[in-house]
């Protein structure tokens, strides 16, 4: 029976096709995930402007504008390198010390944020 492939050759061929198909599906999935991450986080990298407002901390980037209300803040602390402002357990602003004109300016900024957070949480408890 000339022209017929043995069963083993057919099984190997099916395995190769299945492996290639799975590879294509995985590659497309990764491409979509990476594209989604890139476009979703366009406001994460680059220049950020933070402004203290009565309502909360206002953040402006090239991609978006966000207001984080004082009562929602988690914690604020400074290290030797940066001021960290945690809006939630996982969302935070890290401001390098070099962005402040003087150490006093950074301490004043931190104190003002801490004062507003404390005030908002205290008034929230009184309701």
N, C-alpha and C positions, 0 to 999 in steps of 0.2 A: 504494500500500500504506500506507494510513493506520494509525497506531498503532504502527508499527515504529520503533525508534530506530536511527539510523545507528550503524555500528560504532565510530566515534570517541566517541560519547556513552557507549556501553557500556564502552569502555576507560577513559574518564575516571571513570566511576562505580566501576569495579573498583579503580582506583588510589586513589580517595578512601576506599573501604571498607578497603583494605589499609593505608593510612596511618593511619587511625583505629584499626584493630586493633593495629597496631604501637605506637601511642601509648599505648593502654590497657595493653598488656603491659609496656612500659617503665615506666609510672607505677606499676603494681602491683609490679614488681621493685624499684624504688627505695623504695617504701613498706615492703616486707619487709626490705630491707637496712638502712634507717634504724631500723626497729623492732628488728631484731636487734642493731644497734650500740648503741642506747639501753639495751636491757635487759641486754645482755652487759656493758656498762661501768658498771652502776649503782654498783659499788664503786670506780670510778676517781675520781670527783669526790666531794667532801665531806670529812668529818673522818676522818683516819687516825691510828691509835695504833701507834707502833713501840716494841717492847720487846726489849732485848738479853737473849737466853737462852743457855744453854750450847749448845743444839743449833743455834742460828742466830738470825736477826733475825725476830721474830714481828710480823706486821702484822695489825691488826684494823680492820675498817670495819663499817659498818652492814650491808653485803651479804655479807662473807666474812671468813675468817681464813686467813692464809697463813704458813707457815714457810719461810724461805729459808735453806738450810744454808750455813755459813760457807765451805766449800770451793768452792762454786759462784760466789762473788762475783767480779766482774770488776775493779772499781776504786772507789775512794772519794776524792773531792776536794772542796775548798771554793772558792767564788768570793766576790766581795764581796757577793753577794746571797743565796747559798744553799749548803747542803751537799748534794752529789750522791752517792748511794750506788747504784752500778750493780750490780745482781744478775746481769745478763747484758749483752751488747752493746746491747740495745734496751730492757730493762726496768730502770727505775731509780726511786728515791725522790728527790724534790727537796724539801728541808726549808728553807724560808726562815729566814734568820738571826734574824728577829724572834721565832721560836717558841722560841728558847733564852733563858733568863733572863739569861745573861751570855756574853761571848765565850769565857770559860774553859770554861763548860758545854758549848758547841758543840765546842771543841777536845778536851775530855775524851771526849765522845760519839764524835767522829771517831776519836780515838786508840784507844778501846776496841774499836770495830768493826775498825779496821785491825789491831790486835793479834790479835784472834780470827781474822780472815781469814788472816793470815800463819801463825798457829799451826796452823790447820786444813789449810792447803795444805802446810805443812812435814810434819805428821804423815801426811798423805795420800801424800806422796812416799816416806816411809819404809816404807810397807806393801809 
